[in-house]
Amino acid sequence: MDSIIVLSAISRFVQFLVVPAALITFYMGRAHDDVLDSAKKNIFTDMFMPSFALFLTVFMLFRFDWKSEFSVKHHGDLVLNYSAIIAMVIGYIVLPAVLFWINHRRNEKRKMVNEE
């Protein structure tokens, strides 16, 4: 159960970094996809607030108690929580890499079919 809690905490940090960065990217006009024509830009909600959120998230990342997050008490001693570390590696490195590879392969096959 501890590894799920660790993964959940780390997911929140990732979300707190990605969403403000996406808003700033939208405001600066560097979005890769088309943006709705009806979406109005606002410097306060699209630049100031996300920048402040990024600052707070980075601050919290430095202040976060990583040692206790990735360790468990075993007979009164702190030992590494290997299940949490493995869950992190699988959830943030292995799984995205495999899914990226599968998606890339699927797109290449589609491209070859469209060329024929």
Phi, psi and omega in degrees: 000327181298323182294326177292320179295319178297314180299321179295317179296317180293322178301320180296318177299318179297315179297320181292343175267318186289314185296311177297323178297322178294320178296318179296319178299317177301313184296322182281355177078025182252022179291141182283331181257166177294142179253145179305138178295331183280352181286117180266138179273143180220121185298327181290311184276339184255345179235305186295306182297314177297323178296317177297319178297319177298316178301312180297321180295316178297319177300314179294325178298321178286328181274350184295144180273080183293326183299312181285338179289325182252026176218157178229155177276127178228110184057039176086353180253150174275125177233157180300139176268087185297325180295324177292319180294316179296319178299321177296313181297315180294314185288330185245351179237300187293305184300312177298322179295316179296315180295322176297316180297315179298315180296318179298316179297318179297318179294322177296318178296318178297320180297318179294320179293320180291330180286335183282000000 
